[in-house]
Amino acid sequence: MSHFARTRISRAPAKVQEVIQAEATTLGVPLEQATAALREDPQQYARIEQVAWHLMAVGYVMNKAQVHFAGA
C-alpha cells in the first residue's frame, strides 16, 4: 500500500462528507437531504467518492510540491 493510501484512507469518509456538503450548499438543499439522495443513487454516490479521492490526491501532491518561479 502506498504512503498516500496509508495516510489518507481514514480521511476518505470525512472528505466525502465535505464534498456532499459543498454540493448541498451549492444546490441550496439540507445536508441530510443531499446525503439521503446520494445514498439512494449508487452511481452518484460513487461519483462523489471519486471527486473526494481526487481532491485528496491533488491536495497530497500540492502539499509535497515545491514551486519555483523563474526570475524570483
C-alpha positions as CSV (number, residue, x, y, z in Angstrom):
1,M,0.0,0.0,0.0
2,S,1.4,3.4,-0.9
3,H,2.2,6.1,1.6
4,F,-0.7,8.2,0.2
5,A,-3.1,5.4,0.7
6,R,-2.0,4.7,4.3
7,T,-2.2,8.3,5.3
8,R,-5.4,9.2,3.6
9,I,-7.7,6.2,3.8
10,S,-9.0,7.1,7.2
11,R,-9.8,10.6,5.9
12,A,-11.9,9.5,3.0
13,P,-15.3,9.4,4.7
14,A,-14.7,13.0,6.0
15,K,-13.7,14.2,2.6
16,V,-16.8,12.6,1.1
17,Q,-18.9,14.4,3.6
18,E,-17.1,17.7,2.8
19,V,-17.9,17.2,-0.9
20,I,-21.5,16.4,-0.2
21,Q,-21.8,19.5,2.0
22,A,-20.3,21.7,-0.8
23,E,-22.8,20.3,-3.3
24,A,-25.7,20.6,-0.9
25,T,-24.8,24.2,-0.2
26,T,-24.5,24.9,-4.0
27,L,-27.9,23.4,-4.6
28,G,-29.5,25.0,-1.6
29,V,-30.6,21.8,0.0
30,P,-30.0,20.5,3.5
31,L,-27.1,18.2,4.0
32,E,-29.3,15.4,5.2
33,Q,-31.4,15.5,2.1
34,A,-28.4,15.5,-0.2
35,T,-26.8,12.6,1.7
36,A,-30.1,10.6,1.5
37,A,-30.5,11.3,-2.2
38,L,-26.9,10.2,-2.9
39,R,-27.2,7.0,-0.9
40,E,-30.3,6.1,-3.0
41,D,-28.3,6.5,-6.2
42,P,-25.2,4.4,-6.1
43,Q,-23.8,5.9,-9.3
44,Q,-24.0,9.4,-8.0
45,Y,-22.5,8.4,-4.6
46,A,-19.7,6.7,-6.5
47,R,-19.1,10.0,-8.4
48,I,-18.9,11.9,-5.1
49,E,-16.4,9.4,-3.7
50,Q,-14.3,9.7,-6.9
51,V,-14.3,13.5,-6.5
52,A,-13.3,13.2,-2.8
53,W,-10.4,10.8,-3.7
54,H,-9.3,13.2,-6.5
55,L,-9.3,16.2,-4.2
56,M,-7.3,14.3,-1.6
57,A,-4.8,13.2,-4.2
58,V,-4.4,16.7,-5.5
59,G,-4.1,18.1,-2.0
60,Y,-1.4,15.5,-1.2
61,V,0.6,16.3,-4.3
62,M,0.3,20.0,-3.8
63,N,1.5,19.7,-0.2
64,K,4.6,17.9,-1.4
65,A,5.2,20.3,-4.4
66,Q,7.8,22.9,-4.5
67,V,7.1,25.8,-6.8
68,H,9.9,27.8,-8.2
69,F,9.3,31.0,-10.1
70,A,11.7,31.9,-12.9
71,G,13.5,35.2,-12.1
72,A,12.4,35.2,-8.5
